[in-house]
Amino acid sequence: MNSKDEYRFPVGVEKELKAFGLSLQRQGYKAVTIRQKLNYTGLYLLWLESQRLIPADIRYTDLLSLVDHLRDSGKSTRHVNTIILAVRNYYEWLKETAKATANPASSPYLRGIRRKIPSGILSYETLQQLYDQYPVTDHRTGRNRVMLGLIIYQGLTSGELHRLTTSHIQLKEGKIQVPGDARSHGRILELKAFQVIELHDYITQVRTALLSQADTPKPYGRVARKTKVTESDRLFISVNGSSDLKNSLHHLFCFIQKLNPEIQSAGQIRQSVIVHWLKSYNLRQVQYMAGHRWVSSTERYKLDNLEGLQAELDKYHPLG
């Protein structure tokens, strides 16, 4: 099954796929991705018809039969995972349109493919302590503390930090507008009072100083990649004048690991933040705060699901 192939489906299936496709478009998926998901979903619906089943009645065990069918037809594990992922997206849409009450494909990965299961969850007290202990000694560490705060208190990803511009910070309102992309929804989040103060100082003082340093010729050492950073409105920039934060975040977490070796990455902090949010907010609220496209992405962070999810991976086949 090639995602670039053109498929023809019965009128009823085509009508269903058209409505599903409009939902995918609204969420910002690329055309090639939408085509792939619609092709795989259409083939899934044809399989349901062959089994005399309807989407709303499907349960987890029914998907095992689908997996067996796909494997028997020669599909690789990775290919089957891609198909099941499209089915999961389809059921999220069915739930949102009240055509189904559950998503039987909410855990859609086969053995042999790495599962992204939340692990190494940190307590909120640990995260707060990390933020309080992070020292500010110069412009670099001043910038890093602001980034760390946005990771801990707003659950931002590394990519979102990179995409932020000064216009995304609403200091008077005490809010931050997080831009979305093909993988996540945009959202507007509250800033802590102390973050408003630190962001104001960063934008008016620290960032200005970093921009000034970027214009200063470096007599020796590594030459920074040329950028138009002085003409850019990116919120965060490196001390060498680059808008690429990869090295900056690497150095940040190298230092963080000296403070607390238990903390490994921005992703681990974000996972811990989402778990913490679920203790105080309902599922849909956390889905919005995290920028998740599908509520199933948020559901896997529920504490009462984590232990059972791991046990399921260890015990059952072929879905985890």
N, C-alpha and C positions, 0 to 999 in steps of 0.2 A: 504494500500500500504506500504509494508516494503522495506526499502532501501537495505536490504540484499537479497531480492528475485532476482532470475534470470529471465530476461524477454527476449522473442524472438520477434523481430520486422521484418517487411517486408524488403526486400533487400535494397530498396531505403532509408528507415529510418535508417537502420543499417549503410549504407554508410555515411549518414549525421552525425550520432552520432559518428562514428569513427573519422571523421575530427574534430568535436567539442571536442572530448575527447583528441586529440593530443594537442589542444590549452590549455586545462585545465592542462595537464601534464606539458607543458612548463611554466605554471604559478606557478607550485609547489604545486598544490593541492594533498592531500593524496589520495591513491587509493580508500579508502572507500568513500570519498567525491565525487570523480569522478564517481564512480559507481552509487551513489545516484542521482547525477545530470543528468547523462545519462539516467537512468531509468525514471526519472520524465519528462525529455525532450522528450523521446521516447513516453511516454503516451500522452504528450501534442500534439505531431505530429499526433498520431493516432486520437486524438479528432478533430484536424483540418481537417483531411481527412473525418471524419464522418460528419463534418459540411460543407464539400466541400469548405474549405478555404485554403489559402496558407499563409505561415508565413509573407511574405513581405507586405501583405495587411491588417494585423491585426491592429486594433486600440484599444484604451483604453476600449471603450464600449464593444468590443468583449470579452475582458478578464473578464468583469463582467458576461458574460454568462458562461465562464469557471468556475468562482468561484461558481456560482449557481449550476452548474453541480457537482462540487466537494462536495459542501455542501449537495446536495440532495443524494449523494452516501455515506454520513455519515462521511466525513472527518472533523476533528477538525480544529479550527481556526489556531492553530500552524502548523498543517500538511499542510493546504492549503498555508500558508505563505511560507513553505519550498518548495513546488512545484512551486509557483509563483517566488520565488527567483531563482530557476533553470531556469525558462523561461526567467527571466531577464538576467541571465548570457548568455543564448543562444542567445538572441538578441544583446547583446554587441558583441559577436563573429560575428554575421551576419553583424553588422555595420562595424566591422573592416575588414571583407572580402568583403565589398561592396555588400552584398546580401540583405541588408535592409538599409533604411535611417533613421529610428526612432526606439526607444525602447518603445513599448506600456506598458511594465512592469517596467518602471523606478521608479515608486512609488508602490512597490508591497506588502505592508502590509495591513492586515485587521484590523478592529477595534477589540480591546480586546488584542492586542499585542503592547507592548511599541515601539513607533517609535523613532528612533534616529534622531530627527530633530535638526539642529544647533540652539542653543539658547544661550542667554546671551552673544552675540557677543560684544567684546571689541574693542575700537578704537585702531589703531596702535600707536597713541600717548600715550595712557594709558599703553600699553605694554612697550614702550620705557622708559616711566617714571618709571615704575616698575623696569626695569633693572638698570636704573641709580641710583635709590634710594636704591637698595639692598646693605646693608653694608657688607663689608668683615672685620671681626675682628679676625678670626682664620682659621685653616685649614679646618674645617667643612664648614664655610660660604664661604671660597674661592672655595671649590669644588662645593657648591650649586650654586654660581653665574655662574660658567662655565656651569653647567647643565641647569640653567635657560636661559642662552643665547642660548643654542642649541634648547630649546623648543620654544623660542620666534622668533629667526631669521632663524631657519631651520625647525621649525614645527615638531620636533621629538616627538615620543610617549614615555611613560614611559618604555615600553618594549624595544624600540630601544636604549634608554639610557643604559639599563641593558646589552644589547648584544654588545655594543661597546667595542672594544679593542684598545690598543694603536696603532696597525697597521692600524686602520681605519682613523687615523688622518694624513693628508698629509700637514704638516706645510709648506714645501717649495713651494708647489703648492697652498697653501691657500684653501684647500678643505677638505671635510670629506666624507668618503665612508660609507653610511648607509646600513647595512646588511638587506636583505629582509628575509621574512619567509613565512609561509603558508597564511598569511593574507595580506601581503604587498610586493610590489616590492622593491628591492634594488635600490639605486640611489647614484649619486655623486653630492654634493652640494657645492656651494661657501661659504667660511667663510668670515665674516667681518674682516677687518684689525685688529681691536681691539681684536677680538676673537682669531686670530692667536697668538697674544702676550700673552693673558691670558691662552690659552691652553698650550703654551710653558712653561710658569711659573708653571702651574698646574702639567704638566707631570714631569718636572725636579725638582720641589721643593715640592709642596703640596702633590702630590701622593706619592713621596718618603717618606715624613714624615709620611703619613698615614700608609704606609706599615711598617715603623719602629715601629710605635705605636702598630700595630697589633701584633708584635712579643713580646711586653712588657707584662709580666704577670699582670693580673688585680687582686689586693688583695681583692676586695669586689665588691658588686653590681651584676648586671645581667651578666651571663656568655654568651659570644657570641657563636653562633653555630660554630663548628669547620669547617674550610675551608682551602684549600690550597691556600689562597689568595696571599701569598708571591711568589708562583710559577705560579700565574695566570697573564695573560696579560690584564685582564679586565681594561677598562679605569677608571671606577668609582667604588670605594669601600667605605664602611662605616668606621667610626672612630673606630668601635670595631673589625674591621678585616673581616667583612662579605662582600661578593660580592652581597648580596641581598639588593637592594636599596629601598625596600618597606617602611621601617621605615624612611629612610633618606628623601624620597620624602614627606612622611607624615609630618615630622617636617618642611621641606622647605615650604610647603603650609600652615601650621599653622602660620608660621611667615609672609608669604605673605599676608594672610588675615588680619593680624594686620596692614600692610601697606595699604592695599586696600581690604576692606570686599567684594567688588564686584567680586573679583577674587576667584574662588572656586577650580579649578583643572587644571591639565596639559591638559586635554582634551578640556576644555573651551578655553584655550590659543591657542591650535592647531587649533580649529575651527575658531577662530578669525584671525589667521595667514592665513589660506586658503582663507577666505573671502577677506582679504587684498591683497593677491597674485592675485586673480581674477580681481582686478582693474588694474593691471599692466601687466599681462601675459595672453596669450590665454589659452583656456581650456586644450589642450593637454600638454602644458608646466606645468601647475599647477598639472595636473594628475601625471606627472613624479615627480615633486618636492615633492608632498604629498605621493608618493608611492602607489597610488590607483591602484588596479588591473583593475577596470572598470571605464570608463569615467563617467558613471551615478553617481558614488560615489562622483565625483568632481562637477558635475552639480548641485547637491542639495545645494551647498554652494553659488551659484550665488545669489546676493542680490535681484535681481528682481524676483527670484523664491521663496524666503523664505516666504514672506507675502502671496503669493498665495497658497503655500503649506500648510500653517497653516489653511487658510480659507477652503481649500479643505478637510482637515481632519475634520474640524468642521461641514461641510455642507453635503458632499456626502457620499454615501456608495456604496459598502463595502470597496473599496480600498481607502487608504489615499494618 
